[in-house]
Amino acid sequence: MTALIQSRLFVPLLAVVAAVAGWHYLPGTVADRLAFSSIARATANPPFVISGSGAVADPWQLRTLEPRPQVDEKSGPLMVSLGDDLEGVFQSSPPSPIDVAVILNNFHRLGARNAAISAVLAWDEPDPISLVALDQALGKFDSLVMAAPLTRGAVAETMPPSFRRASIPQSEVIGDLNALPLVNRVPLPGVILEREKSLAGFQVLESEPASDQAPLLARWDDRLVLAFPLLTAMQSLGLPVDGLEVRLGEFLKLGPDGPYVPIDAFGRLATALVPVKPMGEIPAVELIDGGDALFPQNAPQPVILRDDRSAAEAATHSFSASLPAIIAAIRSDTGMKAPRLFRRFTASPELVLVALVLAVVALLARMPDFPRNTGYLALTLFCFVAQLVAVWSGFWLPGLAALGGIATAFVLGVFTPDRDA
């Protein structure tokens, strides 16, 4: 055995074992995905979407941002505009809880079974009876998404149940969480968010500077809360919150089959917004005496109640104006280019490639330290360049298997004596 070790015959043998094991077990693993992601960054600028498992039958796929995304007109939502009541149709201005209850009852009358309310429902001294009427109107919908601003203050609050139901644990998020905005409270007292099954998303983040990129995620305690447009898009697609996959700096995957939403490291929408016309934009006052055909046939659900009052704050105006484009960008999947495949060779060609690398390893293993280690380094660089060229050509080589063989030979060479002359 001593003679075998000192002759270094075991070095190429163990390198072969390591390479073959890597070739068999590494494809599709976290390590393989990390390697592909690292190589992809040399050919494309993040954020991008990586899908597939790296197998022959399910190769890696790379989707990059579309610099000029096309508008999917069918992605425009149906919106009801809560504007200025110039004719005094409602009980008060701004609308009282009973006024909002009447609007929502008409939603239901016109066929809306799912609703999303981006207008913040908050009043200083609401009438208790009108609140009961509003609560009953909210309870008629099969699904309901509501909104409120969030901020970060010196005194933290307990997360409202509707926000918690629409949040995901930080432990399920892939990537560095430190760049995400921090929140810990709803800045308005008495905001109405609660129904037994309602979900709540943030309208604006008051503690964050304004940005052209729409924020979609924020940290609250040990959970991630979601933006109202993101929840509304998922509601329209019938996708549950617990099916959301988050890879910071890359994408959100809304369900098992997508759509994919590119995001940056700050949790903001990374694709360019394209102006989108809502499928319909109906003033709320028209719902009071509007006919049964006021909502267009086959209108997408949910129907969204949007705050368009001139007295609303500037941040609310900006949010309301961009809402159709953000929802369309999230649900239509038009901000990404078509996926590019990176195929693997079948078993025989891949094993031949790995064997060629191992043959060079066997030759280097017989050399003294300096030329041997320099040779290992040169061979490693060659494998990296070969992998890079292959990716540019649309292929994925068994580079990790080859590198596993080289690394095994290098480590064994360091801890075993040189061959006797």
Disulfide bonds with the S-S distance in Angstrom:
none
